[in-house]
């Protein structure tokens, strides 16, 4: 079975792959993985820092999550 990722990376059965195409595929995959796995952790860390500051009296509590 040929998946969309296989076609993107390999260009299809027997088609040569240019280095630029491979680099683009890797860049896109890196961006997607960063968005899915790293960004939620960054948001949580920022949220925790903001909540800690609020607990210390640095600013009034927010009603937003």
Secondary structure as a PSIPRED ss2 file (coil, helix, strand):
# PSIPRED VFORMAT (PSIPRED V4.0)

   1 X C   1.000  0.000  0.000
   2 X C   1.000  0.000  0.000
   3 X C   1.000  0.000  0.000
   4 X H   0.000  1.000  0.000
   5 X H   0.000  1.000  0.000
   6 X H   0.000  1.000  0.000
   7 X H   0.000  1.000  0.000
   8 X H   0.000  1.000  0.000
   9 X H   0.000  1.000  0.000
  10 X H   0.000  1.000  0.000
  11 X C   1.000  0.000  0.000
  12 X C   1.000  0.000  0.000
  13 X C   1.000  0.000  0.000
  14 X C   1.000  0.000  0.000
  15 X C   1.000  0.000  0.000
  16 X C   1.000  0.000  0.000
  17 X C   1.000  0.000  0.000
  18 X C   1.000  0.000  0.000
  19 X H   0.000  1.000  0.000
  20 X H   0.000  1.000  0.000
  21 X H   0.000  1.000  0.000
  22 X H   0.000  1.000  0.000
  23 X H   0.000  1.000  0.000
  24 X H   0.000  1.000  0.000
  25 X H   0.000  1.000  0.000
  26 X H   0.000  1.000  0.000
  27 X H   0.000  1.000  0.000
  28 X H   0.000  1.000  0.000
  29 X H   0.000  1.000  0.000
  30 X H   0.000  1.000  0.000
  31 X H   0.000  1.000  0.000
  32 X H   0.000  1.000  0.000
  33 X H   0.000  1.000  0.000
  34 X H   0.000  1.000  0.000
  35 X H   0.000  1.000  0.000
  36 X H   0.000  1.000  0.000
  37 X H   0.000  1.000  0.000
  38 X H   0.000  1.000  0.000
  39 X H   0.000  1.000  0.000
  40 X H   0.000  1.000  0.000
  41 X H   0.000  1.000  0.000
  42 X H   0.000  1.000  0.000
  43 X H   0.000  1.000  0.000
  44 X H   0.000  1.000  0.000
  45 X H   0.000  1.000  0.000
  46 X H   0.000  1.000  0.000
  47 X H   0.000  1.000  0.000
  48 X H   0.000  1.000  0.000
  49 X H   0.000  1.000  0.000
  50 X H   0.000  1.000  0.000
  51 X H   0.000  1.000  0.000
  52 X H   0.000  1.000  0.000
  53 X H   0.000  1.000  0.000
  54 X H   0.000  1.000  0.000
  55 X H   0.000  1.000  0.000
  56 X C   1.000  0.000  0.000
  57 X C   1.000  0.000  0.000
  58 X C   1.000  0.000  0.000
  59 X C   1.000  0.000  0.000
  60 X C   1.000  0.000  0.000
  61 X C   1.000  0.000  0.000
  62 X C   1.000  0.000  0.000
  63 X C   1.000  0.000  0.000
  64 X C   1.000  0.000  0.000
  65 X C   1.000  0.000  0.000
